Amino acid sequence: MIGVLAKRFARNRASSGTIGHQASVSLTSRPGRLLIYLLMVVWTIPTFGIAVSSIRPENDVKTTGWWTWFTNPSFTLENYRSVLSSAPGDDNMGKFLLNSLRITIPSVMLSVGLGLLAAYAFSWMVFKGRDWLFVGIIGLLMVPLQMAFVPLLQLFTGGAHIGTVTIFPDLDIGGTVVGVWIAHTCFGLPFCIFILKNFVSALPKDIIEAARVDGAGHGTIFVRMIVPLSVPALASLGIFQFMWIYNDYLIALIYSGRDNAPIVAKLRDVTGTRGQDYHLLTASGMISMLLPVGVFFALQKYFVRGLLAGAVKG
């Protein structure tokens, strides 16, 4: 019976490998490449339409479709001047772009840095309840973020109380960038720990044990070995976190005040009360899009290296 099952497993494995090979060959063939290029063009059309609308005059945007630009081309930078103007009553998107950077960069550093510390602890430190604690952290990935919005906001603005007993003081950080940092760090840590733990635990055990034999403590091992070896994974995860935090709307809307709102929260107000300022929305959208696109292309080699890291052992 065991022999029959083994032969069946080997046959299924061989057939699955053949199917995977055929799929890879079909994607690298001429029809496969043409299909990929077609999907790329279809995916890019909406972004291209926004870019074209952002440089068209207001009247043209409101009266004709963006595709008519090819037969009746027109060009203006007035839309960008309007949204970047810092005059009273204007949108001043530059200010909100800086707000996005003030929120995103520290939040990414905190979530990825603390995630690497926790990943090292779960991978190479032995303590009671380690496995159950890690399971609990992974379980947090299943909890909707919306369930924690109100309790966390109450903690930021009024502390935590049981009857007349104060178990956590009022932090008084509601509407500040510090509150947004903490919120993004709390909501992003389970994912960061899960991803980094898989990478850190796959590092060669021999080098960790050799460092311990030489008398290195956990701090020395973490700083001099774990961090340098984890650069590809950190870069890849950092790009993911940057994209998610930069494009987040809901968390920023709840925890940041009006003056500290990021650019994605400001986009809601650009269209006007009845959506009549679509020409300004397209220009604002292009401004908000430039930074994450630039970050992705600047760190693309690290992103690919991070995806391949740990794929091949030995």
C-alpha positions as CSV (number, residue, x, y, z in Angstrom):
1,M,0.0,0.0,0.0
2,I,2.8,2.4,0.9
3,G,4.6,1.6,-2.3
4,V,1.5,2.4,-4.4
5,L,1.0,5.7,-2.6
6,A,4.7,6.6,-3.1
7,K,4.5,5.8,-6.8
8,R,1.3,7.9,-7.1
9,F,2.9,10.8,-5.3
10,A,6.0,10.6,-7.6
11,R,3.7,10.5,-10.7
12,N,1.7,13.5,-9.5
13,R,4.8,15.4,-8.6
14,A,6.3,14.7,-12.1
15,S,3.0,15.8,-13.8
16,S,2.9,19.0,-11.7
17,G,6.4,19.8,-12.7
18,T,5.6,19.2,-16.3
19,I,2.6,21.6,-16.1
20,G,4.7,24.3,-14.4
21,H,7.4,23.9,-17.1
22,Q,4.8,24.2,-19.8
23,A,3.3,27.3,-18.2
24,S,6.7,29.0,-17.9
25,V,7.5,28.1,-21.6
26,S,4.2,29.4,-22.8
27,L,4.8,32.7,-21.0
28,T,8.2,33.1,-22.5
29,S,7.0,32.3,-26.0
30,R,6.0,35.0,-28.5
31,P,2.2,34.8,-27.8
32,G,2.9,34.8,-24.1
33,R,5.0,37.9,-24.3
34,L,2.4,39.6,-26.4
35,L,-0.2,38.8,-23.8
36,I,2.0,40.3,-21.1
37,Y,2.6,43.4,-23.1
38,L,-1.1,43.8,-23.8
39,L,-1.9,43.5,-20.1
40,M,0.8,46.1,-19.3
41,V,-0.8,48.6,-21.8
42,V,-4.3,48.0,-20.5
43,W,-3.1,48.5,-16.9
44,T,-1.3,51.7,-17.8
45,I,-4.1,53.4,-19.8
46,P,-5.9,54.9,-16.7
47,T,-2.7,56.4,-15.4
48,F,-1.8,57.7,-18.8
49,G,-5.3,59.3,-19.0
50,I,-4.7,61.0,-15.6
51,A,-1.3,62.3,-16.8
52,V,-2.8,63.7,-20.0
53,S,-5.8,65.3,-18.2
54,S,-3.4,67.0,-15.7
55,I,-1.8,69.1,-18.5
56,R,-5.0,70.0,-20.3
57,P,-6.9,73.3,-19.8
58,E,-9.8,73.2,-17.4
59,N,-12.4,73.8,-20.1
60,D,-11.1,70.9,-22.2
61,V,-11.1,68.5,-19.3
62,K,-14.7,69.4,-18.4
63,T,-16.1,69.2,-22.0
64,T,-14.1,66.5,-23.8
65,G,-12.5,63.1,-23.0
66,W,-8.8,62.9,-22.5
67,W,-8.4,60.7,-25.6
68,T,-9.4,63.8,-27.8
69,W,-6.0,65.2,-26.8
70,F,-4.4,63.2,-29.6
71,T,-6.6,65.0,-32.3
72,N,-6.7,68.4,-30.6
73,P,-3.6,68.7,-28.4
74,S,-3.4,71.4,-25.8
75,F,-1.0,72.0,-23.0
76,T,-0.9,74.0,-19.8
77,L,0.8,73.9,-16.4
78,E,-1.9,76.0,-14.7
79,N,-3.3,73.0,-13.0
80,Y,0.0,72.2,-11.3
81,R,0.5,75.9,-10.4
82,S,-2.9,76.0,-8.7
83,V,-2.5,72.9,-6.6
84,L,1.1,73.8,-5.6
85,S,0.3,77.4,-4.7
86,S,0.7,78.3,-1.1
87,A,-1.5,81.4,-1.3
88,P,-4.4,81.5,1.2
89,G,-7.3,79.4,0.0
90,D,-5.2,77.3,-2.4
91,D,-4.5,73.6,-2.0
92,N,-0.8,73.8,-1.3
93,M,-0.1,70.1,-2.2
94,G,3.6,70.6,-1.5
95,K,2.8,71.0,2.2
96,F,0.8,67.8,2.4
97,L,3.4,66.0,0.4
98,L,5.9,66.9,3.1
99,N,3.3,65.7,5.7
100,S,3.3,62.3,3.9
101,L,7.1,62.1,4.2
102,R,6.9,63.1,7.9
103,I,4.5,60.2,8.5
104,T,5.8,57.6,6.1
105,I,9.6,57.5,6.8
106,P,9.5,57.3,10.6
107,S,6.6,54.8,10.4
108,V,8.5,52.5,8.0
109,M,11.7,52.7,10.1
110,L,9.8,51.9,13.3
111,S,7.8,49.0,12.0
112,V,10.6,47.4,10.0
113,G,13.2,48.0,12.8
114,L,11.0,46.6,15.6
115,G,9.9,43.8,13.3
116,L,13.6,42.7,12.8
117,L,14.2,42.8,16.5
118,A,11.2,40.6,17.2
119,A,12.1,38.3,14.3
120,Y,15.6,37.8,15.8
121,A,14.1,37.1,19.2
122,F,11.6,34.5,17.8
123,S,14.3,32.9,15.7
124,W,17.5,32.7,17.9
125,M,16.4,33.4,21.4
126,V,14.9,30.8,23.7
127,F,12.3,31.9,26.2
128,K,9.1,30.4,27.7
129,G,6.1,30.7,25.5
130,R,8.0,31.8,22.4
131,D,6.0,29.7,20.0
132,W,2.6,30.6,21.4
133,L,3.5,34.2,21.4
134,F,4.5,34.0,17.7
135,V,1.2,32.2,17.0
136,G,-0.7,35.0,18.7
137,I,1.1,37.7,16.6
138,I,0.3,35.8,13.4
139,G,-3.3,35.6,14.6
140,L,-3.4,39.4,14.7
141,L,-3.1,39.4,10.9
142,M,-6.6,38.0,10.8
143,V,-8.1,40.8,12.9
144,P,-9.6,43.7,10.9
145,L,-7.8,47.0,11.6
146,Q,-11.2,48.7,12.0
147,M,-11.7,46.9,15.3
148,A,-8.8,48.7,16.9
149,F,-9.4,52.2,15.6
150,V,-11.7,53.5,18.4
151,P,-9.8,51.9,21.4
152,L,-6.5,53.2,20.1
153,L,-7.9,56.7,19.5
154,Q,-9.3,56.7,23.1
155,L,-5.9,55.7,24.4
156,F,-4.3,58.6,22.5
157,T,-6.8,61.2,23.7
158,G,-8.1,60.0,27.1
159,G,-5.9,57.2,28.4
160,A,-7.3,53.9,29.7
161,H,-9.4,53.6,32.8
162,I,-11.2,50.9,34.7
163,G,-13.8,52.7,36.8
164,T,-11.8,55.3,38.7
165,V,-8.5,53.5,38.3
166,T,-6.2,54.8,35.6
167,I,-4.2,51.9,34.0
168,F,-2.7,54.0,31.2
169,P,-2.3,57.8,31.3
170,D,-3.6,60.2,28.6
171,L,-0.9,60.4,25.9
172,D,-2.4,63.6,24.4
173,I,-1.1,62.7,20.9
174,G,-4.4,62.8,19.0
175,G,-4.1,64.7,15.8
176,T,-0.3,64.6,15.8
177,V,2.2,62.8,13.5
178,V,3.4,60.9,16.6
179,G,0.0,59.2,17.0
180,V,0.0,58.3,13.3
181,W,3.5,56.7,13.7
182,I,2.3,54.6,16.6
183,A,-0.8,53.6,14.8
184,H,1.0,52.5,11.6
185,T,3.7,50.7,13.7
186,C,1.1,48.8,15.7
187,F,-0.9,47.8,12.6
188,G,2.1,46.9,10.5
189,L,4.2,45.0,13.1
190,P,2.5,41.6,12.7
191,F,3.1,41.5,9.0
192,C,6.7,42.7,9.4
193,I,7.5,40.1,12.1
194,F,6.0,37.3,10.0
195,I,8.0,38.2,6.9
196,L,11.3,38.9,8.6
197,K,11.0,35.9,10.9
198,N,10.9,33.5,7.9
199,F,14.1,35.2,6.6
200,V,16.0,35.5,9.8
201,S,15.3,31.9,10.9
202,A,16.7,30.7,7.5
203,L,20.1,32.2,8.1
204,P,22.9,29.7,8.6
205,K,22.9,28.3,12.1
206,D,26.7,27.8,12.0
207,I,27.6,31.4,11.9
208,I,25.3,32.3,14.8
209,E,26.8,29.5,16.9
210,A,30.3,30.5,16.0
211,A,29.6,34.0,17.1
212,R,28.3,32.7,20.4
213,V,31.4,30.6,20.9
214,D,33.5,33.7,20.4
215,G,31.7,35.4,23.2
216,A,29.3,37.6,21.2
217,G,26.1,38.5,22.9
218,H,22.7,39.0,21.4
219,G,23.3,42.7,20.8
220,T,26.5,42.1,19.0
221,I,25.1,39.3,16.9
222,F,22.1,41.4,15.9
223,V,24.0,44.5,15.0
224,R,27.0,42.9,13.3
225,M,25.5,39.9,11.7
226,I,21.7,39.9,11.5
227,V,21.3,43.4,10.2
228,P,23.9,43.2,7.4
229,L,22.7,39.8,6.3
230,S,19.1,41.0,6.3
231,V,19.6,44.1,4.1
232,P,17.8,42.5,1.0
233,A,14.8,41.5,3.1
234,L,14.7,44.8,4.9
235,A,14.8,46.7,1.6
236,S,12.0,44.6,0.1
237,L,9.8,44.9,3.1
238,G,10.6,48.6,3.4
239,I,9.2,49.2,-0.1
240,F,6.0,47.3,0.8
241,Q,5.6,49.3,4.0
242,F,6.4,52.6,2.3
243,M,3.8,52.0,-0.4
244,W,1.1,50.9,2.1
245,I,1.7,53.7,4.6
246,Y,2.1,56.4,2.0
247,N,-1.1,55.4,0.2
248,D,-3.1,54.9,3.4
249,Y,-6.1,57.0,3.8
250,L,-8.2,55.7,6.7
251,I,-5.6,55.6,9.4
252,A,-4.3,59.1,8.5
253,L,-7.9,60.4,8.4
254,I,-8.6,59.2,11.9
255,Y,-5.3,59.9,13.8
256,S,-3.9,62.9,12.0
257,G,-5.2,66.4,12.4
258,R,-6.1,68.7,9.5
259,D,-2.7,70.4,9.6
260,N,-0.8,67.0,9.7
261,A,-2.9,65.2,7.1
262,P,-1.0,63.4,4.3
263,I,-1.5,64.1,0.6
264,V,-3.9,61.2,0.1
265,A,-6.3,62.7,2.7
266,K,-6.0,66.1,1.0
267,L,-7.0,64.6,-2.4
268,R,-10.6,64.2,-1.1
269,D,-10.9,68.0,-0.8
270,V,-9.3,68.8,-4.2
271,T,-12.3,67.8,-6.3
272,G,-14.6,70.5,-4.9
273,T,-17.9,70.1,-3.2
274,R,-19.6,68.7,-6.4
275,G,-16.6,67.1,-8.1
276,Q,-16.3,70.1,-10.5
277,D,-12.5,70.4,-10.1
278,Y,-11.4,67.2,-11.8
279,H,-8.6,69.0,-13.6
280,L,-7.0,69.8,-10.2
281,L,-7.6,66.3,-9.0
282,T,-5.6,64.8,-11.9
283,A,-2.7,67.2,-11.2
284,S,-2.7,66.4,-7.5
285,G,-2.9,62.7,-8.3
286,M,0.2,62.9,-10.5
287,I,2.1,64.8,-7.8
288,S,1.2,62.2,-5.1
289,M,2.1,59.4,-7.5
290,L,5.7,60.6,-8.3
291,L,7.2,59.8,-5.0
292,P,6.2,56.1,-4.6
293,V,7.1,55.4,-8.2
294,G,10.5,57.1,-7.8
295,V,11.1,55.1,-4.6
296,F,10.2,51.8,-6.3
297,F,12.4,52.3,-9.3
298,A,15.3,53.6,-7.2
299,L,15.2,50.5,-4.9
300,Q,14.1,48.0,-7.6
301,K,17.3,46.0,-7.5
302,Y,17.1,45.7,-3.7
303,F,13.4,44.7,-4.1
304,V,14.2,41.9,-6.6
305,R,17.2,40.8,-4.4
306,G,14.9,40.6,-1.4
307,L,12.3,38.5,-3.2
308,L,15.1,36.0,-4.2
309,A,16.8,36.0,-0.8
310,G,16.6,32.7,0.8
311,A,15.1,31.0,-2.3
312,V,18.3,29.0,-2.8
313,K,20.2,27.5,0.1
314,G,23.7,26.3,0.2
